[in-house]
Each structure stands twice: as structure tokens, then as C-alpha cells.
Amino acid sequence: MSKKERIIIILLASINFTHILDFMIMMPLGNYLMPSFDISPRQFSILLASYPISSFVAGIVMFFLADGFERKNYY
């Protein structure tokens, strides 16, 4: 496995980890996290909504940035 392939695998694994952290860990623990951090349900929902919003923005930004590279350069 080349160095570029390892970097791509690490990047994909970290993206998957943040997705799991947001939806599979944060949502069920809402009843425990809100009182311990003294946040309202609205603040907790903003915290949970931050991941999809940032993913949306990053997707649009990467759409324009990735268009400048040839397909061969990704591998």
C-alpha cells in the first residue's frame, strides 16, 4: 500500500468516525449531556445540527476545489 493510499484510508476513517460520533453517540446521550453541561434542548439540537451543516458547506467548497484537478491526481 502506497503512502497516498494510506492517507486516503486514514482520511476516510476519520470522516466515518466523526459521523458515528455525531449520530450514534451524541443523540442517545442527549438526556445525560444536557443536564451535565447545563444546555437547553435548543442548544443541543444546534450542536447536533452543526455536523450536517458543516458537511454541506465542505461539500460545496470541495466541489469547486476538486474541479481544478485531473482525475489521475486523486490516486
N, CA, C and O of each residue as an XYZ file, in Angstrom:
300
protein
N       0.839     -1.161      0.000
C       0.000      0.000      0.000
C       0.897      1.241      0.000
O       1.821      1.361      0.804
N       0.602      2.143     -0.909
C       1.440      3.337     -1.022
C       1.074      4.365      0.053
O       0.067      4.231      0.748
N       1.903      5.374      0.168
C       1.685      6.412      1.178
C       0.406      7.199      0.889
O      -0.320      7.569      1.812
N       0.135      7.453     -0.383
C      -1.083      8.178     -0.750
C      -2.331      7.373     -0.396
O      -3.323      7.931      0.073
N      -2.277      6.068     -0.621
C      -3.423      5.223     -0.282
C      -3.661      5.191      1.222
O      -4.808      5.188      1.667
N      -2.603      5.169      1.998
C      -2.758      5.200      3.459
C      -3.376      6.509      3.920
O      -4.225      6.516      4.811
N      -2.962      7.604      3.325
C      -3.524      8.908      3.690
C      -5.012      8.951      3.366
O      -5.806      9.462      4.156
N      -5.391      8.418      2.213
C      -6.802      8.391      1.833
C      -7.597      7.520      2.797
O      -8.702      7.893      3.191
N      -7.062      6.373      3.181
C      -7.758      5.487      4.116
C      -7.903      6.146      5.483
O      -8.964      6.056      6.100
N      -6.861      6.801      5.961
C      -6.938      7.497      7.252
C      -7.956      8.631      7.190
O      -8.710      8.840      8.140
N      -7.982      9.357      6.089
C      -8.944     10.438      5.926
C     -10.376      9.908      5.929
O     -11.243     10.470      6.598
N     -10.627      8.836      5.190
C     -11.966      8.252      5.156
C     -12.371      7.684      6.512
O     -13.530      7.800      6.910
N     -11.433      7.075      7.218
C     -11.737      6.539      8.549
C     -12.068      7.657      9.529
O     -12.960      7.500     10.362
N     -11.369      8.773      9.442
C     -11.664      9.884     10.352
C     -13.010     10.527     10.035
O     -13.717     10.960     10.946
N     -13.368     10.595      8.771
C     -14.686     11.112      8.396
C     -15.774     10.188      8.922
O     -16.788     10.655      9.441
N     -15.572      8.881      8.790
C     -16.544      7.919      9.302
C     -16.662      8.015     10.816
O     -17.762      7.908     11.357
N     -15.547      8.214     11.505
C     -15.579      8.333     12.960
C     -16.383      9.552     13.400
O     -17.163      9.463     14.347
N     -16.205     10.690     12.728
C     -16.967     11.877     13.116
C     -18.455     11.684     12.852
O     -19.286     12.188     13.607
N     -18.796     10.966     11.800
C     -20.200     10.674     11.518
C     -20.792      9.790     12.612
O     -21.901     10.044     13.083
N     -20.064      8.763     13.015
C     -20.531      7.879     14.081
C     -20.630      8.639     15.394
O     -21.587      8.450     16.145
N     -19.667      9.484     15.678
C     -19.681     10.264     16.914
C     -20.914     11.148     16.982
O     -21.531     11.273     18.040
N     -21.275     11.755     15.876
C     -22.396     12.681     15.878
C     -23.730     11.966     16.032
O     -24.518     12.319     16.910
N     -23.992     10.983     15.210
C     -25.328     10.409     15.170
C     -25.530      9.199     16.069
O     -26.655      8.956     16.504
N     -24.507      8.446     16.360
C     -24.697      7.236     17.155
C     -24.302      7.395     18.615
O     -24.662      6.556     19.441
N     -23.579      8.439     18.947
C     -23.171      8.638     20.333
C     -23.843      9.870     20.927
O     -24.366      9.813     22.039
N     -23.834     10.971     20.205
C     -24.368     12.218     20.758
C     -25.883     12.175     20.934
O     -26.384     12.604     21.973
N     -26.618     11.674     19.960
C     -28.074     11.701     20.048
C     -28.616     10.868     21.209
O     -29.449     11.377     21.958
N     -28.194      9.623     21.401
C     -28.736      8.865     22.537
C     -28.316      9.419     23.896
O     -29.022      9.217     24.884
N     -27.199     10.102     23.964
C     -26.725     10.633     25.239
C     -27.248     12.033     25.534
O     -26.793     12.672     26.483
N     -28.182     12.513     24.751
C     -28.710     13.856     24.952
C     -29.301     14.071     26.326
O     -29.119     15.137     26.915
N     -30.015     13.071     26.858
C     -30.625     13.208     28.182
C     -29.584     13.309     29.287
O     -29.867     13.861     30.350
N     -28.396     12.789     29.056
C     -27.332     12.867     30.059
C     -26.442     14.096     29.858
O     -25.954     14.679     30.827
N     -26.234     14.483     28.605
C     -25.333     15.600     28.319
C     -25.962     16.962     28.605
O     -25.283     17.882     29.063
N     -27.258     17.086     28.334
C     -27.897     18.389     28.540
C     -27.866     18.833     30.001
O     -27.508     19.982     30.261
N     -28.222     17.987     30.968
C     -28.128     18.458     32.364
C     -26.689     18.643     32.841
O     -26.405     19.568     33.602
N     -25.786     17.781     32.404
C     -24.417     17.891     32.911
C     -23.686     19.120     32.367
O     -22.826     19.675     33.050
N     -24.013     19.548     31.155
C     -23.408     20.766     30.603
C     -24.319     21.979     30.736
O     -23.966     23.081     30.315
N     -25.494     21.768     31.325
C     -26.477     22.825     31.559
C     -26.820     23.554     30.255
O     -26.724     24.778     30.171
N     -27.223     22.780     29.243
C     -27.632     23.361     27.969
C     -29.095     23.020     27.721
O     -29.605     22.017     28.221
N     -29.752     23.852     26.954
C     -31.163     23.649     26.640
C     -31.296     22.676     25.468
O     -30.320     22.408     24.768
N     -32.510     22.144     25.255
C     -32.704     21.287     24.076
C     -32.402     22.006     22.763
O     -31.933     21.390     21.806
N     -32.670     23.292     22.722
C     -32.357     24.063     21.511
C     -30.849     24.103     21.264
O     -30.403     23.922     20.131
N     -30.068     24.337     22.310
C     -28.613     24.370     22.165
C     -28.071     22.996     21.780
O     -27.127     22.896     20.996
N     -28.662     21.945     22.326
C     -28.226     20.595     21.979
C     -28.546     20.278     20.521
O     -27.748     19.644     19.831
N     -29.712     20.720     20.054
C     -30.052     20.473     18.651
C     -29.144     21.263     17.713
O     -28.829     20.795     16.618
N     -28.722     22.456     18.131
C     -27.760     23.225     17.330
C     -26.426     22.490     17.275
O     -25.768     22.446     16.236
N     -26.041     21.918     18.404
C     -24.803     21.132     18.448
C     -24.878     19.940     17.500
O     -23.917     19.650     16.788
N     -26.017     19.246     17.489
C     -26.169     18.102     16.593
C     -26.279     18.527     15.134
O     -25.840     17.798     14.244
N     -26.856     19.688     14.880
C     -27.020     20.159     13.502
C     -25.733     20.722     12.924
O     -25.648     20.939     11.715
N     -24.741     20.962     13.753
C     -23.501     21.551     13.246
C     -22.766     20.611     12.291
O     -22.128     21.079     11.348
N     -22.842     19.296     12.514
C     -22.148     18.360     11.623
C     -22.744     18.360     10.216
O     -21.994     18.541      9.258
N     -24.058     18.166     10.040
C     -24.572     18.173      8.661
C     -24.402     19.515      7.959
O     -24.190     19.560      6.747
N     -24.495     20.604      8.710
C     -24.323     21.921      8.090
C     -22.881     22.097      7.617
O     -22.641     22.568      6.505
N     -21.928     21.719      8.462
C     -20.525     21.847      8.050
C     -20.189     20.882      6.917
O     -19.365     21.198      6.059
N     -20.815     19.723      6.909
C     -20.609     18.774      5.815
C     -21.150     19.335      4.500
O     -20.534     19.169      3.447
N     -22.285     19.987      4.566
C     -22.865     20.606      3.381
C     -21.952     21.694      2.823
O     -21.698     21.750      1.619
N     -21.465     22.551      3.706
C     -20.584     23.642      3.276
C     -19.278     23.086      2.708
O     -18.795     23.560      1.679
N     -18.707     22.080      3.377
C     -17.460     21.486      2.892
C     -17.663     20.800      1.544
O     -16.772     20.831      0.696
N     -18.820     20.185      1.340
C     -19.107     19.551      0.051
C     -19.163     20.550     -1.086
O     -18.649     20.293     -2.175
N     -19.785     21.686     -0.835
C     -19.859     22.718     -1.874
C     -18.476     23.300     -2.155
O     -18.116     23.514     -3.313
N     -17.706     23.555     -1.107
C     -16.356     24.098     -1.294
C     -15.489     23.102     -2.061
O     -14.772     23.491     -2.984
N     -15.548     21.836     -1.693
C     -14.730     20.822     -2.365
C     -15.172     20.587     -3.803
O     -14.364     20.176     -4.636
N     -16.438     20.839     -4.105
C     -16.905     20.721     -5.476
C     -16.120     21.661     -6.383
O     -15.706     21.279     -7.477
N     -15.921     22.876     -5.926
C     -15.195     23.849     -6.741
C     -13.684     23.610     -6.705
O     -13.003     23.842     -7.704
N     -13.159     23.158     -5.586
C     -11.720     22.911     -5.495
C     -11.312     21.651     -6.260
O     -10.274     21.646     -6.923
N     -12.099     20.602     -6.180
C     -11.750     19.343     -6.836
C     -11.889     19.436     -8.351
O     -11.292     18.644     -9.080
N     -12.661     20.386     -8.819
C     -12.839     20.539    -10.256
C     -11.550     20.984    -10.936
O     -11.397     20.793    -12.143
N     -10.633     21.566    -10.196
C      -9.386     22.050    -10.777
C      -8.321     20.982    -10.936
O      -7.277     21.254    -11.530
N      -8.542     19.783    -10.429
C      -7.556     18.710    -10.503
C      -7.996     17.653    -11.510
O      -9.186     17.428    -11.726
N      -7.005     17.016    -12.116
C      -7.321     15.910    -13.006
C      -7.667     14.679    -12.185
O      -7.290     14.585    -11.017
N      -8.360     13.761    -12.770
C      -8.799     12.575    -12.054
C      -7.622     11.701    -11.624
O      -7.689     11.073    -10.568
N      -6.563     11.643    -12.401
C      -5.404     10.815    -12.071
C      -4.756     11.239    -10.756
O      -4.233     10.392    -10.031
N      -4.778     12.513    -10.438
C      -4.090     13.014     -9.258
C      -4.701     12.532     -7.948
O      -4.041     12.621     -6.912
N      -5.914     12.032     -7.948
C      -6.544     11.564     -6.721
C      -5.994     10.218     -6.285
O      -6.067      9.886     -5.102
N      -5.460      9.451     -7.182
C      -4.976      8.118     -6.840
C      -3.490      8.168     -6.731
O      -2.857      7.151     -6.448
